[in-house]
């Protein structure tokens, strides 16, 4: 795991109220 991945995961954990599984799915797929 790179430092960037670790930072991203920690950011998502801390800011859990701002995103959902559906949001992550949209980002991964590159859809709006």
C-alpha positions as CSV (number, residue, x, y, z in Angstrom):
1,X,0.0,0.0,0.0
2,X,1.4,3.4,-1.0
3,X,1.2,6.4,1.2
4,X,-1.4,7.9,-1.2
5,X,-3.6,4.9,-0.8
6,X,-3.3,5.0,3.0
7,X,-4.1,8.7,3.1
8,X,-7.1,8.2,0.9
9,X,-8.5,5.4,3.0
10,X,-8.0,7.4,6.2
11,X,-9.6,10.4,4.7
12,X,-12.7,8.4,3.7
13,X,-12.9,6.8,7.2
14,X,-12.8,10.2,8.9
15,X,-15.2,11.8,6.5
16,X,-17.7,8.8,6.3
17,X,-20.7,11.1,6.5
18,X,-19.9,12.7,3.1
19,X,-19.9,9.6,1.0
20,X,-21.6,6.2,0.5
21,X,-20.9,3.0,-1.4
22,X,-22.9,4.4,-4.3
23,X,-20.6,7.5,-4.4
24,X,-17.5,5.3,-4.5
25,X,-19.0,3.1,-7.2
26,X,-19.7,6.2,-9.4
27,X,-16.2,7.5,-8.9
28,X,-14.6,4.1,-9.7
29,X,-16.8,3.8,-12.9
30,X,-16.1,7.4,-13.8
31,X,-19.8,8.3,-14.1
32,X,-21.6,11.4,-13.0
